[in-house]
Amino acid sequence: MKNLRRLVTTALVIALSSLGVRTASATDNAAANCTSASHAPAARTAAAPVTVWLAGDSTMANPGAARCPVGWGSQFDALFNSDVTVRNQAVGGRSIQTWLYEGNVSSTKGSDGECRLTSSTYSSRWQTMLNANTGMKAGDYLFIQFGINDSSSTCPRHVGPARYQQLMTMMAQAALARGAHPVLLTPVAAITCSGSTATKNRGFVSQTFAAGSATGAPVIDLQTLSVSRYNGLRFCPNNGDYGSGPVGAFFCNDHTHFETHGAQQIAALVAGDVRRQKLPLAAYLR
């Protein structure tokens, strides 16, 4: 009986096939079962919009009316997809303390060698970031890069190593308290040469790494990355002319600040290290 049923079924399939009618095989049925509602893969969740906040000095800041300088932060947004918004709050001429306490840092030092605060009120830019409704939210990022103006020996910009580490740690902790992700950066290097080799010329490196260790925040060693790029581009030796040639296309005529081309390359270094360290933010890079 089974053989007779099999023969009849086979004959029916052949007949239907000759008429152009497709019949479901056992394999087809199995595939259909696998794609049923109970087995269908979950729909891909759309990426949540992310804001990347930037805190730093002129090497990070948006450009003003003049062609130069152009901070690398102004070129950062272009490296991400449309789910990322970059809020660049870097300001030229600021140390980490004057950025945080704008107008409330005096011109005199206390017994500890640090510039005295006339008030502990934060600057409007830091208050904006801390605002519970419009500031940093869970999933956002805060990139912090200072250490250039901080090395000044005079107030109000002067910041000592211990104070620098304390303030950077505080900023990272404030981001963490809001569910945001702090990312700390060593200060980007200027171009200085020792013969045919570009050399490091910034401080506060160990303090940046220490703040990262204290808070679990990743550290991007932008000083090392930038010096490596300068050497790769063969910027040294240099005769002191920073306004022409490859060096002039990268830097303003002061060996410290960037033309647009240089700012784009520094921004790419930062994005590259975000990818290298496999930070979740890398998923948004173009």
One Martini backbone bead per residue (centre of mass of N, CA, C, O) as a GRO file, in nm:
protein
  286
    1MET     BB    1   0.059   0.062  -0.022
    2LYS     BB    2   0.300   0.259   0.004
    3ASN     BB    3   0.404   0.218  -0.285
    4LEU     BB    4   0.145   0.312  -0.428
    5ARG     BB    5   0.144   0.599  -0.302
    6ARG     BB    6   0.423   0.684  -0.411
    7LEU     BB    7   0.355   0.651  -0.714
    8VAL     BB    8   0.121   0.853  -0.723
    9THR     BB    9   0.278   1.098  -0.622
   10THR     BB   10   0.496   1.104  -0.842
   11ALA     BB   11   0.298   1.133  -1.079
   12LEU     BB   12   0.175   1.402  -0.986
   13VAL     BB   13   0.435   1.570  -0.988
   14ILE     BB   14   0.500   1.528  -1.287
   15ALA     BB   15   0.240   1.649  -1.395
   16LEU     BB   16   0.265   1.931  -1.263
   17SER     BB   17   0.541   2.005  -1.383
   18SER     BB   18   0.445   2.003  -1.685
   19LEU     BB   19   0.250   2.263  -1.599
   20GLY     BB   20   0.432   2.456  -1.393
   21VAL     BB   21   0.399   2.328  -1.107
   22ARG     BB   22   0.495   2.386  -0.782
   23THR     BB   23   0.623   2.181  -0.531
   24ALA     BB   24   0.653   2.082  -0.206
   25SER     BB   25   0.909   1.993  -0.023
   26ALA     BB   26   1.065   1.891   0.252
   27THR     BB   27   1.268   2.122   0.240
   28ASP     BB   28   1.065   2.350   0.216
   29ASN     BB   29   0.915   2.291   0.480
   30ALA     BB   30   1.158   2.333   0.665
   31ALA     BB   31   1.212   2.626   0.584
   32ALA     BB   32   0.937   2.732   0.669
   33ASN     BB   33   0.965   2.663   0.968
   34CYS     BB   34   1.228   2.844   1.019
   35THR     BB   35   1.046   3.117   0.918
   36SER     BB   36   0.874   3.142   1.134
   37ALA     BB   37   0.772   3.340   1.384
   38SER     BB   38   0.923   3.165   1.610
   39HIS     BB   39   1.212   3.177   1.415
   40ALA     BB   40   1.253   3.461   1.364
   41PRO     BB   41   1.448   3.709   1.341
   42ALA     BB   42   1.533   3.979   1.487
   43ALA     BB   43   1.508   4.293   1.455
   44ARG     BB   44   1.705   4.547   1.389
   45THR     BB   45   1.839   4.775   1.585
   46ALA     BB   46   1.851   5.090   1.602
   47ALA     BB   47   2.063   5.332   1.637
   48ALA     BB   48   2.151   5.528   1.883
   49PRO     BB   49   2.184   5.833   1.948
   50VAL     BB   50   2.490   6.033   1.963
   51THR     BB   51   2.689   6.232   2.181
   52VAL     BB   52   2.985   6.427   2.128
   53TRP     BB   53   3.191   6.562   2.364
   54LEU     BB   54   3.407   6.857   2.380
   55ALA     BB   55   3.714   6.918   2.572
   56GLY     BB   56   3.927   7.215   2.527
   57ASP     BB   57   4.133   7.369   2.305
   58SER     BB   58   4.254   7.506   2.013
   59THR     BB   59   4.333   7.215   1.893
   60MET     BB   60   3.997   7.153   1.906
   61ALA     BB   61   3.861   7.394   1.805
   62ASN     BB   62   3.673   7.595   1.650
   63PRO     BB   63   3.678   7.818   1.416
   64GLY     BB   64   3.699   8.128   1.326
   65ALA     BB   65   3.735   8.379   1.103
   66ALA     BB   66   3.991   8.264   1.063
   67ARG     BB   67   4.178   8.025   0.894
   68CYS     BB   68   4.361   8.040   1.157
   69PRO     BB   69   4.274   7.805   1.350
   70VAL     BB   70   4.212   7.439   1.337
   71GLY     BB   71   4.044   7.218   1.503
   72TRP     BB   72   3.993   6.878   1.518
   73GLY     BB   73   3.693   6.887   1.624
   74SER     BB   74   3.574   7.015   1.350
   75GLN     BB   75   3.643   6.715   1.195
   76PHE     BB   76   3.487   6.478   1.346
   77ASP     BB   77   3.193   6.447   1.237
   78ALA     BB   78   3.271   6.341   0.939
   79LEU     BB   79   3.350   6.037   1.059
   80PHE     BB   80   3.043   6.002   1.096
   81ASN     BB   81   2.739   5.925   1.119
   82SER     BB   82   2.406   6.044   1.164
   83ASP     BB   83   2.402   5.936   1.480
   84VAL     BB   84   2.613   6.170   1.520
   85THR     BB   85   2.689   6.432   1.759
   86VAL     BB   86   2.896   6.717   1.773
   87ARG     BB   87   3.008   6.892   2.076
   88ASN     BB   88   3.206   7.175   2.066
   89GLN     BB   89   3.372   7.309   2.379
   90ALA     BB   90   3.619   7.427   2.283
   91VAL     BB   91   3.882   7.665   2.397
   92GLY     BB   92   4.088   7.901   2.356
   93GLY     BB   93   4.344   7.934   2.608
   94ARG     BB   94   4.282   7.681   2.785
   95SER     BB   95   4.269   7.530   3.069
   96ILE     BB   96   4.119   7.313   3.268
   97GLN     BB   97   4.046   7.537   3.481
   98THR     BB   98   3.941   7.771   3.294
   99TRP     BB   99   3.723   7.598   3.163
  100LEU     BB  100   3.567   7.533   3.436
  101TYR     BB  101   3.633   7.853   3.577
  102GLU     BB  102   3.541   8.094   3.432
  103GLY     BB  103   3.653   8.390   3.601
  104ASN     BB  104   3.748   8.211   3.886
  105VAL     BB  105   4.055   8.267   3.827
  106SER     BB  106   4.324   8.380   3.957
  107SER     BB  107   4.652   8.558   3.962
  108THR     BB  108   4.704   8.378   4.220
  109LYS     BB  109   4.883   8.191   4.450
  110GLY     BB  110   4.901   7.950   4.661
  111SER     BB  111   5.069   7.743   4.884
  112ASP     BB  112   5.037   7.504   4.655
  113GLY     BB  113   5.079   7.659   4.360
  114GLU     BB  114   4.789   7.735   4.297
  115CYS     BB  115   4.533   7.875   4.160
  116ARG     BB  116   4.297   8.073   4.273
  117LEU     BB  117   3.967   8.062   4.374
  118THR     BB  118   3.680   8.280   4.385
  119SER     BB  119   3.504   8.036   4.269
  120SER     BB  120   3.304   7.725   4.228
  121THR     BB  121   3.185   7.811   3.971
  122TYR     BB  122   3.092   7.709   3.680
  123SER     BB  123   3.094   7.711   3.371
  124SER     BB  124   2.866   7.718   3.119
  125ARG     BB  125   2.980   7.471   2.961
  126TRP     BB  126   2.970   7.268   3.201
  127GLN     BB  127   2.675   7.308   3.274
  128THR     BB  128   2.566   7.206   3.005
  129MET     BB  129   2.675   6.914   3.036
  130LEU     BB  130   2.526   6.872   3.331
  131ASN     BB  131   2.255   6.883   3.225
  132ALA     BB  132   1.982   6.675   3.269
  133ASN     BB  133   1.829   6.754   2.984
  134THR     BB  134   2.083   6.870   2.770
  135GLY     BB  135   2.311   6.692   2.833
  136MET     BB  136   2.453   6.437   2.936
  137LYS     BB  137   2.395   6.101   2.841
  138ALA     BB  138   2.331   5.798   2.801
  139GLY     BB  139   2.593   5.700   2.567
  140ASP     BB  140   2.772   5.915   2.568
  141TYR     BB  141   3.055   6.138   2.500
  142LEU     BB  142   3.382   6.239   2.654
  143PHE     BB  143   3.629   6.453   2.535
  144ILE     BB  144   3.962   6.508   2.683
  145GLN     BB  145   4.187   6.801   2.603
  146PHE     BB  146   4.485   6.901   2.746
  147GLY     BB  147   4.820   7.050   2.841
  148ILE     BB  148   4.921   7.329   2.715
  149ASN     BB  149   4.839   7.585   2.898
  150ASP     BB  150   4.902   7.451   3.183
  151SER     BB  151   5.228   7.510   3.166
  152SER     BB  152   5.204   7.765   3.282
  153SER     BB  153   5.353   7.976   3.532
  154THR     BB  154   5.091   8.147   3.520
  155CYS     BB  155   4.824   8.316   3.609
  156PRO     BB  156   4.538   8.131   3.537
  157ARG     BB  157   4.658   7.871   3.369
  158HIS     BB  158   4.792   7.732   3.578
  159VAL     BB  159   4.880   7.372   3.624
  160GLY     BB  160   4.937   7.118   3.812
  161PRO     BB  161   4.966   6.783   3.809
  162ALA     BB  162   4.768   6.712   4.042
  163ARG     BB  163   4.539   6.900   3.952
  164TYR     BB  164   4.499   6.784   3.674
  165GLN     BB  165   4.419   6.499   3.762
  166GLN     BB  166   4.179   6.583   3.935
  167LEU     BB  167   4.008   6.723   3.709
  168MET     BB  168   3.996   6.489   3.509
  169THR     BB  169   3.862   6.292   3.702
  170MET     BB  170   3.610   6.458   3.759
  171MET     BB  171   3.503   6.465   3.467
  172ALA     BB  172   3.480   6.161   3.430
  173GLN     BB  173   3.285   6.110   3.667
  174ALA     BB  174   3.053   6.288   3.560
  175ALA     BB  175   2.999   6.116   3.314
  176LEU     BB  176   2.945   5.846   3.458
  177ALA     BB  177   2.699   5.950   3.631
  178ARG     BB  178   2.538   5.982   3.332
  179GLY     BB  179   2.631   5.730   3.138
  180ALA     BB  180   2.887   5.818   3.020
  181HIS     BB  181   3.191   5.830   2.807
  182PRO     BB  182   3.508   5.866   2.880
  183VAL     BB  183   3.784   6.033   2.699
  184LEU     BB  184   4.132   6.046   2.710
  185LEU     BB  185   4.386   6.298   2.625
  186THR     BB  186   4.670   6.371   2.512
  187PRO     BB  187   4.854   6.614   2.404
  188VAL     BB  188   4.912   6.758   2.127
  189ALA     BB  189   5.166   6.808   1.913
  190ALA     BB  190   5.408   6.980   1.814
  191ILE     BB  191   5.667   7.100   1.598
  192THR     BB  192   5.968   6.930   1.672
  193CYS     BB  193   6.325   6.908   1.624
  194SER     BB  194   6.577   6.635   1.601
  195GLY     BB  195   6.673   6.683   1.331
  196SER     BB  196   6.495   6.415   1.166
  197THR     BB  197   6.316   6.430   1.441
  198ALA     BB  198   6.029   6.410   1.594
  199THR     BB  199   5.914   6.545   1.909
  200LYS     BB  200   5.826   6.557   2.220
  201ASN     BB  201   5.635   6.853   2.404
  202ARG     BB  202   5.454   6.733   2.640
  203GLY     BB  203   5.258   6.714   2.916
  204PHE     BB  204   5.049   6.519   3.127
  205VAL     BB  205   5.058   6.210   3.068
  206SER     BB  206   5.054   6.050   3.337
  207GLN     BB  207   4.795   6.192   3.442
  208THR     BB  208   4.606   6.083   3.227
  209PHE     BB  209   4.648   5.782   3.288
  210ALA     BB  210   4.566   5.799   3.586
  211ALA     BB  211   4.274   5.891   3.533
  212GLY     BB  212   4.203   5.640   3.373
  213SER     BB  213   4.256   5.432   3.599
  214ALA     BB  214   4.055   5.560   3.815
  215THR     BB  215   3.790   5.534   3.591
  216GLY     BB  216   3.823   5.346   3.321
  217ALA     BB  217   3.929   5.524   3.103
  218PRO     BB  218   4.018   5.579   2.804
  219VAL     BB  219   4.334   5.630   2.626
  220ILE     BB  220   4.463   5.878   2.405
  221ASP     BB  221   4.786   5.906   2.257
  222LEU     BB  222   4.827   6.189   2.083
  223GLN     BB  223   5.122   6.253   2.099
  224THR     BB  224   5.231   5.993   1.972
  225LEU     BB  225   5.059   5.998   1.714
  226SER     BB  226   5.153   6.275   1.604
  227VAL     BB  227   5.458   6.224   1.592
  228SER     BB  228   5.437   5.984   1.401
  229ARG     BB  229   5.313   6.148   1.169
  230TYR     BB  230   5.543   6.352   1.130
  231ASN     BB  231   5.752   6.134   1.058
  232GLY     BB  232   5.594   6.012   0.816
  233LEU     BB  233   5.604   6.315   0.671
  234ARG     BB  234   5.883   6.453   0.703
  235PHE     BB  235   5.919   6.735   0.889
  236CYS     BB  236   6.212   6.639   0.930
  237PRO     BB  237   6.387   6.878   0.893
  238ASN     BB  238   6.373   7.229   1.015
  239ASN     BB  239   6.420   7.591   0.942
  240GLY     BB  240   6.143   7.752   1.062
  241ASP     BB  241   5.938   7.702   0.824
  242TYR     BB  242   5.570   7.707   0.873
  243GLY     BB  243   5.438   7.843   0.580
  244SER     BB  244   5.546   7.599   0.398
  245GLY     BB  245   5.469   7.340   0.250
  246PRO     BB  246   5.382   7.064   0.426
  247VAL     BB  247   5.386   7.217   0.696
  248GLY     BB  248   5.202   7.461   0.599
  249ALA     BB  249   4.952   7.267   0.536
  250PHE     BB  250   4.926   7.176   0.849
  251PHE     BB  251   5.027   7.449   0.970
  252CYS     BB  252   5.056   7.708   1.116
  253ASN     BB  253   5.275   7.991   1.177
  254ASP     BB  254   5.355   7.814   1.488
  255HIS     BB  255   5.378   7.481   1.518
  256THR     BB  256   5.075   7.417   1.665
  257HIS     BB  257   4.858   7.488   1.469
  258PHE     BB  258   4.590   7.424   1.237
  259GLU     BB  259   4.502   7.342   0.952
  260THR     BB  260   4.265   7.172   0.797
  261HIS     BB  261   4.445   6.936   0.712
  262GLY     BB  262   4.562   6.880   0.993
  263ALA     BB  263   4.294   6.842   1.145
  264GLN     BB  264   4.205   6.594   0.983
  265GLN     BB  265   4.443   6.410   1.069
  266ILE     BB  266   4.398   6.419   1.373
  267ALA     BB  267   4.107   6.312   1.372
  268ALA     BB  268   4.189   6.040   1.242
  269LEU     BB  269   4.362   5.943   1.477
  270VAL     BB  270   4.137   5.930   1.685
  271ALA     BB  271   3.949   5.739   1.528
  272GLY     BB  272   4.157   5.509   1.500
  273ASP     BB  273   4.174   5.456   1.814
  274VAL     BB  274   3.883   5.385   1.855
  275ARG     BB  275   3.906   5.133   1.678
  276ARG     BB  276   4.152   4.990   1.807
  277GLN     BB  277   3.997   4.983   2.103
  278LYS     BB  278   3.695   4.907   2.059
  279LEU     BB  279   3.492   5.116   2.080
  280PRO     BB  280   3.159   5.157   2.046
  281LEU     BB  281   3.187   5.416   1.864
  282ALA     BB  282   3.302   5.270   1.606
  283ALA     BB  283   3.018   5.190   1.479
  284TYR     BB  284   2.987   5.508   1.364
  285LEU     BB  285   3.191   5.488   1.162
  286ARG     BB  286   3.265   5.525   0.817
   0.00000   0.00000   0.00000
